Amino acid sequence: MLKPKVKKKDTELFEVTITNHIEISPQVFLLSFKKAYNFLPGQVIKIGLEITIPPRIYSICSGTESEEISILYNIKDDGFLTPKLATKIPGDKILVSKPYGSFIGSKEPAWWIATGTGIAPFYSMYQSGLSNNKMLIHGVKFLNQFYFEDELEWALGKNYIRCCSREESCNVLPGRVTTYINNTKELQTDIQYYICGKALMVVETRDLLISKGVPFKNIIAEIYF
């Protein structure tokens, strides 16, 4: 994962009020609050509940023109933050940092490759008007994990590829994102490939892209935990 140099003052936490908090899939939530600082599509923020609980980093899921900042997260039953965060309702206070990070989208042709809630930065990029000339590949275990599916299918059409490893459906490819990439005969080597997912997925996908001729410098990765 690229680790940008961040000034301490940019990640200090301040209080905001939740404006919306909905469960969009079992144990997966979209949380929103009023935007206090501008951001670039693909950047992240830290989220916390109190000073004594270490904050977690989440990709911003909303577009740059939105009046709110949203994050997409799933509950980790053994986690120290998300079980408590999921109980919060509009009007409650949380702690957030200023946006930061270097996983930033552009208008240039690219592939967006995500698994699970790793779709968040790409949804932000799409909402920010960057989906033209993009290929989005989203891999999940179960069909109800294709977040924002209807909107992305309408916007991207055939450039929206869904891969599901444990369930089947029409218009959804069986297997993982690496299955789709491996079965693609030839990849463009002069465009960028953005990857967002867990560490093992990112490493496997990066290595597969390199084995198919994509230069390392053209691969931009963001790992979530």
C-alpha positions in Angstrom: 0.0 0.0 0.0 1.2 3.5 -0.8 1.7 5.4 2.5 1.7 9.1 1.8 3.5 11.4 4.1 0.9 13.0 6.3 1.3 15.9 8.6 0.1 15.2 12.1 -2.3 18.1 12.0 -4.1 16.7 9.0 -5.1 13.6 10.9 -6.1 15.2 14.1 -9.7 14.4 15.0 -12.6 16.8 15.3 -16.3 16.3 16.1 -19.1 16.1 13.5 -22.7 15.2 13.6 -24.1 12.2 11.8 -26.7 13.2 9.2 -27.6 9.8 7.8 -26.8 6.2 8.7 -28.4 3.3 6.9 -27.8 -0.4 6.6 -27.6 -1.0 2.8 -26.8 -4.8 3.2 -26.7 -7.2 6.1 -24.1 -5.7 8.6 -22.9 -3.1 6.0 -23.6 0.6 6.6 -23.4 3.9 4.8 -22.7 6.7 7.2 -22.8 10.4 6.3 -22.0 13.7 7.9 -21.8 17.3 6.7 -18.6 18.0 4.7 -16.2 20.4 6.5 -13.2 20.1 4.2 -12.9 19.4 0.5 -11.3 16.2 -0.7 -10.0 14.4 -3.8 -11.9 11.3 -5.1 -10.2 8.2 -3.6 -8.9 9.9 -0.4 -9.5 8.6 3.1 -10.5 9.9 6.6 -10.0 8.6 10.1 -13.2 7.8 12.1 -13.3 7.5 15.9 -15.8 7.6 18.7 -13.7 8.7 21.6 -10.1 9.7 22.2 -9.4 6.4 24.1 -10.4 4.2 21.2 -7.9 4.2 18.3 -9.6 5.5 15.0 -9.9 3.5 11.9 -9.2 4.6 8.3 -12.0 4.5 5.7 -12.2 5.5 2.1 -14.6 8.4 1.3 -17.6 7.0 -0.6 -19.3 10.2 -1.7 -18.6 12.5 -4.6 -16.5 15.7 -4.4 -19.5 17.9 -5.2 -21.7 16.4 -2.4 -22.4 18.5 0.6 -21.8 15.5 2.8 -19.0 13.0 3.3 -20.0 9.3 3.4 -18.2 6.2 4.4 -19.0 2.5 3.7 -18.2 0.0 6.4 -19.1 -3.4 7.6 -19.4 -4.6 11.2 -16.5 -6.6 12.5 -17.9 -8.6 15.4 -14.6 -8.7 17.3 -13.8 -5.0 16.4 -13.4 -2.2 18.9 -15.0 0.4 16.7 -17.6 -0.8 14.2 -20.0 -2.6 16.6 -20.4 0.6 18.6 -20.4 2.8 15.4 -23.3 0.8 14.0 -25.5 1.8 17.0 -25.2 5.5 16.3 -28.1 7.4 14.8 -28.5 10.8 13.0 -27.8 13.5 15.5 -25.1 11.6 17.3 -21.5 12.8 17.3 -18.4 11.0 16.0 -14.8 12.0 15.5 -13.2 12.4 12.1 -10.0 13.7 10.5 -9.4 15.9 7.5 -9.3 13.9 4.2 -5.9 12.8 3.1 -4.2 10.1 1.0 -2.7 9.6 -2.5 -5.0 6.9 -3.9 -6.6 9.5 -6.2 -8.6 9.0 -9.3 -8.0 10.9 -12.6 -9.7 11.4 -16.0 -7.2 9.1 -17.7 -8.3 5.6 -18.9 -7.9 3.0 -16.1 -9.2 -0.2 -14.6 -10.8 0.0 -11.1 -10.5 -3.3 -9.3 -12.2 -3.9 -5.9 -13.5 -6.5 -3.5 -16.2 -6.0 -0.9 -16.3 -2.6 0.6 -13.2 -1.7 -1.4 -15.7 -0.4 -3.9 -16.0 2.8 -1.8 -13.2 4.9 -3.4 -14.3 3.9 -6.9 -17.9 4.9 -6.1 -16.5 8.3 -5.0 -14.6 8.6 -8.3 -17.7 7.7 -10.2 -19.8 10.2 -8.3 -17.1 12.8 -9.0 -17.4 12.4 -12.8 -14.4 10.1 -13.4 -16.2 7.0 -14.8 -15.7 7.8 -18.5 -13.1 5.4 -20.1 -13.0 3.2 -16.9 -13.4 -0.5 -16.4 -14.8 -1.5 -13.0 -14.3 -5.0 -11.7 -16.0 -5.8 -8.4 -15.5 -9.1 -6.6 -17.6 -10.4 -3.7 -18.5 -13.6 -1.9 -22.3 -13.1 -2.0 -24.6 -11.4 -4.4 -25.9 -9.0 -1.8 -22.4 -7.5 -1.5 -22.6 -5.7 -4.9 -23.1 -2.3 -3.3 -24.6 0.5 -5.6 -25.1 -2.2 -8.2 -28.0 -0.7 -10.0 -26.5 2.7 -10.3 -23.1 1.4 -11.5 -24.7 -0.9 -14.0 -26.7 1.9 -15.5 -23.6 4.2 -15.6 -20.9 1.8 -16.8 -22.9 -0.8 -18.7 -20.6 -3.5 -20.1 -17.6 -1.9 -18.4 -19.0 -3.0 -15.0 -17.8 -6.5 -14.3 -19.2 -8.4 -11.3 -17.5 -11.5 -10.0 -19.0 -13.7 -7.2 -17.2 -16.6 -5.7 -20.0 -18.4 -3.7 -23.3 -17.6 -5.5 -24.4 -17.6 -9.1 -26.6 -15.2 -11.1 -27.1 -14.0 -14.6 -24.7 -11.2 -15.7 -22.4 -12.2 -12.8 -19.2 -14.1 -13.5 -18.3 -17.0 -11.3 -15.1 -16.8 -9.4 -12.8 -14.0 -8.1 -11.5 -10.8 -9.8 -8.3 -12.6 -10.4 -10.2 -15.2 -12.4 -11.5 -12.5 -14.7 -8.1 -10.9 -15.1 -6.4 -14.2 -15.7 -8.9 -15.1 -18.4 -8.4 -11.8 -20.2 -6.1 -12.5 -23.1 -4.4 -9.2 -23.4 -4.3 -6.2 -21.0 -3.5 -2.6 -21.9 0.0 -1.8 -20.6 -0.2 1.9 -21.0 -3.1 2.6 -18.6 -3.3 2.7 -14.8 -4.8 -0.1 -12.7 -6.3 0.8 -9.3 -6.7 -1.9 -6.8 -8.6 -1.7 -3.4 -9.1 -4.7 -1.2 -7.6 -6.8 1.6 -3.8 -7.4 1.5 -3.8 -10.8 0.0 -6.2 -9.8 -2.8 -4.1 -6.7 -3.6 -0.9 -8.7 -3.7 -2.3 -11.5 -5.9 -3.9 -9.0 -8.3 -0.8 -6.9 -8.5 1.4 -9.9 -9.2 -1.1 -11.2 -11.8 -1.1 -7.8 -13.6 2.7 -7.7 -13.7 2.8 -11.3 -15.0 0.5 -10.2 -17.9 2.8 -7.3 -18.8 1.5 -4.4 -16.8 4.4 -2.2 -15.5 4.6 -1.9 -11.7 4.5 1.9 -12.0 1.1 1.7 -13.5 -0.4 -0.2 -10.5 -1.9 1.9 -7.7 -2.9 0.0 -4.6 -4.9 0.7 -1.4 -5.1 -2.0 1.3 -7.9 -2.0 3.8 -7.9 -4.0 7.1 
